[in-house]
Amino acid sequence: MPYKIDYRDGGYTAYFSGNITIEEINLANGEVHGHPHFDSHRYQIVNFLDADLNGVNEDDVLIPAAIDKVAAKTTQTVKVAIVANQIHSMTLAQHFVTSAQHMEVPWKFRIFPELTTAEQWAKI
């Protein structure tokens, strides 16, 4: 499986590795949104450090942004940390954040180049 999701400390961390498609991102997103503790979670960390997102384009990230807009109706105070350090991954992450903000998703978003800082920000 190209992703693994851990729930702990009131939030989710999704670890992606290898060649990732938008379908796999959407599956992981659905798994988080369908989790029994989703309505009470405080953070999400999406770790793309070991992932190749070259098969994903900017239009693709509109889907998870729209899904998050709907999810935010029941869970409004969430921090989303996206961890990426490759140019294409960072570009996609920024496009996702901008799209979510334009859709008025009330969550706080931030992009980080490494996991430790993302965890510190998300969990406070």
Summary of the structure (lengths in Angstrom):
residues: 124
radius of gyration: 12.9
end to end distance: 30.0
largest distance: 34.5
contacts: 378
relative contact order: 0.18
helix: 43%
strand: 28%
